[in-house]
Amino acid sequence: MYAAGKPTAAVCHGPGVFRHAKAPDGSPLVQGKSVTGFANTEEAAVEITDIVPFLVEDELKKNGGQYSKAADWQSYTIHDGNLIAGQNPALCNPLFQPSEWSSPICASAAYRMEPGLSLFSVAPNGVSAKV
């Protein structure tokens, strides 16, 4: 979807799917892009750092992503071209709301899909799914 020029979004642990994603030129998809996702400090706060198979923040950085975050448990989103990422879904704040779409995409357990958007979720066991 991203290579086709369509917006691609992930929230919380979801940006973990980008650790294996490649840009059309073969480089890591997140290389040089502003990204966010569940923070290492949030993993530590819920005591799952040694349980999850990877840390989202570390993987995004390892692949050249320009990782940034808000304070733990706060809503924070990044939109870099067609790559969109949200740090934490707990507060159900809008991921983004382009004027041409009628409603926001909410970072929560229930995602409202908008035309042309790929949204991924990653479970703590590392299994990812397009939702």
PyRosetta script that sets phi, psi and omega in degrees:
from pyrosetta import init, pose_from_sequence

init()
pose = pose_from_sequence("MYAAGKPTAAVCHGPGVFRHAKAPDGSPLVQGKSVTGFANTEEAAVEITDIVPFLVEDELKKNGGQYSKAADWQSYTIHDGNLIAGQNPALCNPLFQPSEWSSPICASAAYRMEPGLSLFSVAPNGVSAKV")
pose.set_psi(1, -44.8)
pose.set_omega(1, -178.9)
pose.set_phi(2, -61.1)
pose.set_psi(2, -44.5)
pose.set_omega(2, -179.4)
pose.set_phi(3, -63.3)
pose.set_psi(3, -23.9)
pose.set_omega(3, 178.7)
pose.set_phi(4, -85.6)
pose.set_psi(4, 4.3)
pose.set_omega(4, 178.5)
pose.set_phi(5, 83.6)
pose.set_psi(5, 15.4)
pose.set_omega(5, -179.1)
pose.set_phi(6, -96.4)
pose.set_psi(6, 146.1)
pose.set_omega(6, 177.1)
pose.set_phi(7, -60.2)
pose.set_psi(7, 137.9)
pose.set_omega(7, 178.2)
pose.set_phi(8, -129.0)
pose.set_psi(8, 125.5)
pose.set_omega(8, -174.0)
pose.set_phi(9, -128.7)
pose.set_psi(9, 150.6)
pose.set_omega(9, 175.3)
pose.set_phi(10, -149.1)
pose.set_psi(10, 148.6)
pose.set_omega(10, -175.2)
pose.set_phi(11, -130.7)
pose.set_psi(11, 145.7)
pose.set_omega(11, 173.6)
pose.set_phi(12, 63.0)
pose.set_psi(12, -112.9)
pose.set_omega(12, 176.1)
pose.set_phi(13, -79.9)
pose.set_psi(13, -13.6)
pose.set_omega(13, -178.3)
pose.set_phi(14, -54.4)
pose.set_psi(14, -39.4)
pose.set_omega(14, 178.7)
pose.set_phi(15, -60.1)
pose.set_psi(15, -10.3)
pose.set_omega(15, 175.1)
pose.set_phi(16, -60.5)
pose.set_psi(16, -25.0)
pose.set_omega(16, 178.6)
pose.set_phi(17, -66.6)
pose.set_psi(17, -21.9)
pose.set_omega(17, -179.3)
pose.set_phi(18, -73.0)
pose.set_psi(18, -10.3)
pose.set_omega(18, -178.1)
pose.set_phi(19, -65.1)
pose.set_psi(19, -23.9)
pose.set_omega(19, 178.1)
pose.set_phi(20, -109.7)
pose.set_psi(20, -4.1)
pose.set_omega(20, -176.6)
pose.set_phi(21, -77.1)
pose.set_psi(21, 139.0)
pose.set_omega(21, -179.7)
pose.set_phi(22, -117.0)
pose.set_psi(22, 146.4)
pose.set_omega(22, 172.9)
pose.set_phi(23, -74.8)
pose.set_psi(23, 165.3)
pose.set_omega(23, 179.5)
pose.set_phi(24, -53.6)
pose.set_psi(24, -28.3)
pose.set_omega(24, 179.5)
pose.set_phi(25, -85.0)
pose.set_psi(25, 1.5)
pose.set_omega(25, 178.2)
pose.set_phi(26, 93.4)
pose.set_psi(26, -8.5)
pose.set_omega(26, 177.9)
pose.set_phi(27, -77.3)
pose.set_psi(27, 162.3)
pose.set_omega(27, 176.8)
pose.set_phi(28, -57.4)
pose.set_psi(28, 136.1)
pose.set_omega(28, -177.6)
pose.set_phi(29, -55.8)
pose.set_psi(29, -37.2)
pose.set_omega(29, -176.0)
pose.set_phi(30, -86.1)
pose.set_psi(30, -6.8)
pose.set_omega(30, -176.6)
pose.set_phi(31, -54.6)
pose.set_psi(31, 121.1)
pose.set_omega(31, 178.2)
pose.set_phi(32, 76.3)
pose.set_psi(32, 2.9)
pose.set_omega(32, -178.6)
pose.set_phi(33, -102.9)
pose.set_psi(33, 149.4)
pose.set_omega(33, 174.5)
pose.set_phi(34, -74.2)
pose.set_psi(34, 126.3)
pose.set_omega(34, -177.4)
pose.set_phi(35, -140.8)
pose.set_psi(35, 163.0)
pose.set_omega(35, 173.0)
pose.set_phi(36, -148.9)
pose.set_psi(36, 174.9)
pose.set_omega(36, 178.9)
pose.set_phi(37, 173.4)
pose.set_psi(37, -177.6)
pose.set_omega(37, -179.6)
pose.set_phi(38, -53.9)
pose.set_psi(38, 127.0)
pose.set_omega(38, -173.2)
pose.set_phi(39, -81.8)
pose.set_psi(39, 152.8)
pose.set_omega(39, 175.7)
pose.set_phi(40, -56.6)
pose.set_psi(40, -37.5)
pose.set_omega(40, -179.7)
pose.set_phi(41, -67.8)
pose.set_psi(41, -30.9)
pose.set_omega(41, 175.9)
pose.set_phi(42, -72.1)
pose.set_psi(42, -39.5)
pose.set_omega(42, 175.6)
pose.set_phi(43, -58.1)
pose.set_psi(43, -45.9)
pose.set_omega(43, -179.3)
pose.set_phi(44, -64.7)
pose.set_psi(44, -38.8)
pose.set_omega(44, -178.2)
pose.set_phi(45, -63.2)
pose.set_psi(45, -32.6)
pose.set_omega(45, 179.0)
pose.set_phi(46, -99.1)
pose.set_psi(46, 10.0)
pose.set_omega(46, 173.7)
pose.set_phi(47, 56.9)
pose.set_psi(47, 45.0)
pose.set_omega(47, 176.5)
pose.set_phi(48, -120.9)
pose.set_psi(48, 9.6)
pose.set_omega(48, -179.3)
pose.set_phi(49, -54.4)
pose.set_psi(49, -39.3)
pose.set_omega(49, -178.6)
pose.set_phi(50, -92.0)
pose.set_psi(50, 3.1)
pose.set_omega(50, -178.9)
pose.set_phi(51, -103.0)
pose.set_psi(51, -43.6)
pose.set_omega(51, -178.0)
pose.set_phi(52, -69.0)
pose.set_psi(52, 148.8)
pose.set_omega(52, -177.1)
pose.set_phi(53, -72.8)
pose.set_psi(53, -16.4)
pose.set_omega(53, 177.7)
pose.set_phi(54, -159.7)
pose.set_psi(54, 159.7)
pose.set_omega(54, 175.6)
pose.set_phi(55, -103.3)
pose.set_psi(55, 123.4)
pose.set_omega(55, -175.7)
pose.set_phi(56, -54.9)
pose.set_psi(56, -49.3)
pose.set_omega(56, -178.7)
pose.set_phi(57, -56.6)
pose.set_psi(57, -47.1)
pose.set_omega(57, -179.4)
pose.set_phi(58, -62.1)
pose.set_psi(58, -42.6)
pose.set_omega(58, -177.7)
pose.set_phi(59, -66.6)
pose.set_psi(59, -40.1)
pose.set_omega(59, 178.7)
pose.set_phi(60, -64.0)
pose.set_psi(60, -43.2)
pose.set_omega(60, 178.2)
pose.set_phi(61, -65.3)
pose.set_psi(61, -43.4)
pose.set_omega(61, -178.7)
pose.set_phi(62, -59.3)
pose.set_psi(62, -31.1)
pose.set_omega(62, -179.8)
pose.set_phi(63, -92.7)
pose.set_psi(63, 15.2)
pose.set_omega(63, 174.1)
pose.set_phi(64, 86.7)
pose.set_psi(64, 9.1)
pose.set_omega(64, 177.5)
pose.set_phi(65, -71.2)
pose.set_psi(65, 144.7)
pose.set_omega(65, 176.5)
pose.set_phi(66, -89.2)
pose.set_psi(66, 81.0)
pose.set_omega(66, -173.2)
pose.set_phi(67, -73.2)
pose.set_psi(67, 136.2)
pose.set_omega(67, 171.1)
pose.set_phi(68, -144.0)
pose.set_psi(68, 163.7)
pose.set_omega(68, -177.2)
pose.set_phi(69, -153.2)
pose.set_psi(69, 165.8)
pose.set_omega(69, 172.0)
pose.set_phi(70, -97.0)
pose.set_psi(70, -175.4)
pose.set_omega(70, 173.3)
pose.set_phi(71, -61.2)
pose.set_psi(71, 154.4)
pose.set_omega(71, 179.5)
pose.set_phi(72, -52.2)
pose.set_psi(72, 139.2)
pose.set_omega(72, 174.7)
pose.set_phi(73, 69.4)
pose.set_psi(73, 13.4)
pose.set_omega(73, 177.8)
pose.set_phi(74, -100.9)
pose.set_psi(74, 152.8)
pose.set_omega(74, 177.0)
pose.set_phi(75, -71.8)
pose.set_psi(75, 133.3)
pose.set_omega(75, 178.7)
pose.set_phi(76, -156.3)
pose.set_psi(76, 128.3)
pose.set_omega(76, 179.5)
pose.set_phi(77, -132.7)
pose.set_psi(77, 154.5)
pose.set_omega(77, 179.1)
pose.set_phi(78, -131.3)
pose.set_psi(78, 138.6)
pose.set_omega(78, 177.9)
pose.set_phi(79, -130.0)
pose.set_psi(79, 106.4)
pose.set_omega(79, 179.3)
pose.set_phi(80, -119.9)
pose.set_psi(80, 99.2)
pose.set_omega(80, -173.5)
pose.set_phi(81, 63.6)
pose.set_psi(81, -129.7)
pose.set_omega(81, 179.2)
pose.set_phi(82, -92.1)
pose.set_psi(82, 7.2)
pose.set_omega(82, 177.3)
pose.set_phi(83, -99.6)
pose.set_psi(83, 121.6)
pose.set_omega(83, -175.3)
pose.set_phi(84, -126.3)
pose.set_psi(84, 132.4)
pose.set_omega(84, -178.9)
pose.set_phi(85, -138.4)
pose.set_psi(85, 144.7)
pose.set_omega(85, 176.9)
pose.set_phi(86, -122.4)
pose.set_psi(86, 140.4)
pose.set_omega(86, -177.2)
pose.set_phi(87, -74.0)
pose.set_psi(87, -48.0)
pose.set_omega(87, -168.5)
pose.set_phi(88, -146.6)
pose.set_psi(88, 125.5)
pose.set_omega(88, -177.9)
pose.set_phi(89, -86.3)
pose.set_psi(89, -3.2)
pose.set_omega(89, -171.2)
pose.set_phi(90, -58.5)
pose.set_psi(90, -31.8)
pose.set_omega(90, -175.4)
pose.set_phi(91, -95.8)
pose.set_psi(91, -4.4)
pose.set_omega(91, 178.0)
pose.set_phi(92, 52.3)
pose.set_psi(92, 49.9)
pose.set_omega(92, 174.9)
pose.set_phi(93, -93.3)
pose.set_psi(93, 156.7)
pose.set_omega(93, -178.2)
pose.set_phi(94, -60.0)
pose.set_psi(94, 136.6)
pose.set_omega(94, 174.2)
pose.set_phi(95, -72.2)
pose.set_psi(95, -48.3)
pose.set_omega(95, 170.9)
pose.set_phi(96, -168.3)
pose.set_psi(96, 162.2)
pose.set_omega(96, -178.2)
pose.set_phi(97, -142.0)
pose.set_psi(97, 79.8)
pose.set_omega(97, 176.7)
pose.set_phi(98, -62.1)
pose.set_psi(98, 144.1)
pose.set_omega(98, -175.8)
pose.set_phi(99, -61.4)
pose.set_psi(99, -25.9)
pose.set_omega(99, -178.1)
pose.set_phi(100, -79.5)
pose.set_psi(100, -7.3)
pose.set_omega(100, 177.5)
pose.set_phi(101, -107.2)
pose.set_psi(101, 149.7)
pose.set_omega(101, -171.3)
pose.set_phi(102, -83.4)
pose.set_psi(102, -19.6)
pose.set_omega(102, -177.3)
pose.set_phi(103, -144.2)
pose.set_psi(103, 156.5)
pose.set_omega(103, 179.4)
pose.set_phi(104, -73.0)
pose.set_psi(104, 158.4)
pose.set_omega(104, 169.8)
pose.set_phi(105, -94.3)
pose.set_psi(105, 122.8)
pose.set_omega(105, -172.3)
pose.set_phi(106, -99.3)
pose.set_psi(106, 133.5)
pose.set_omega(106, 177.7)
pose.set_phi(107, -83.8)
pose.set_psi(107, 86.7)
pose.set_omega(107, -178.9)
pose.set_phi(108, -149.9)
pose.set_psi(108, -174.3)
pose.set_omega(108, 179.0)
pose.set_phi(109, -66.8)
pose.set_psi(109, -27.5)
pose.set_omega(109, 179.0)
pose.set_phi(110, -110.0)
pose.set_psi(110, 116.5)
pose.set_omega(110, -178.4)
pose.set_phi(111, -102.5)
pose.set_psi(111, 132.4)
pose.set_omega(111, 172.7)
pose.set_phi(112, -95.2)
pose.set_psi(112, 119.9)
pose.set_omega(112, -177.2)
pose.set_phi(113, -85.2)
pose.set_psi(113, 137.5)
pose.set_omega(113, 176.0)
pose.set_phi(114, -108.7)
pose.set_psi(114, 156.1)
pose.set_omega(114, -178.9)
pose.set_phi(115, -55.3)
pose.set_psi(115, 133.0)
pose.set_omega(115, 173.9)
pose.set_phi(116, 78.9)
pose.set_psi(116, 10.0)
pose.set_omega(116, -177.3)
pose.set_phi(117, -108.1)
pose.set_psi(117, 131.3)
pose.set_omega(117, 173.1)
pose.set_phi(118, -101.4)
pose.set_psi(118, 126.4)
pose.set_omega(118, 179.9)
pose.set_phi(119, -125.0)
pose.set_psi(119, 129.7)
pose.set_omega(119, -176.1)
pose.set_phi(120, -116.9)
pose.set_psi(120, 150.6)
pose.set_omega(120, 175.4)
pose.set_phi(121, -128.8)
pose.set_psi(121, 141.4)
pose.set_omega(121, 178.0)
pose.set_phi(122, -124.4)
pose.set_psi(122, 124.5)
pose.set_omega(122, 177.4)
pose.set_phi(123, -76.8)
pose.set_psi(123, 158.6)
pose.set_omega(123, 179.1)
pose.set_phi(124, -56.3)
pose.set_psi(124, -23.3)
pose.set_omega(124, 178.6)
pose.set_phi(125, -80.1)
pose.set_psi(125, 2.2)
pose.set_omega(125, 176.4)
pose.set_phi(126, 90.6)
pose.set_psi(126, -2.0)
pose.set_omega(126, 178.8)
pose.set_phi(127, -77.5)
pose.set_psi(127, 127.6)
pose.set_omega(127, -178.8)
pose.set_phi(128, -111.1)
pose.set_psi(128, 153.6)
pose.set_omega(128, 179.2)
pose.set_phi(129, -148.6)
pose.set_psi(129, 142.6)
pose.set_omega(129, 172.5)
pose.set_phi(130, -79.7)
pose.set_psi(130, 125.9)
pose.set_omega(130, -178.9)
pose.set_phi(131, -114.2)
pose.dump_pdb("model.pdb")
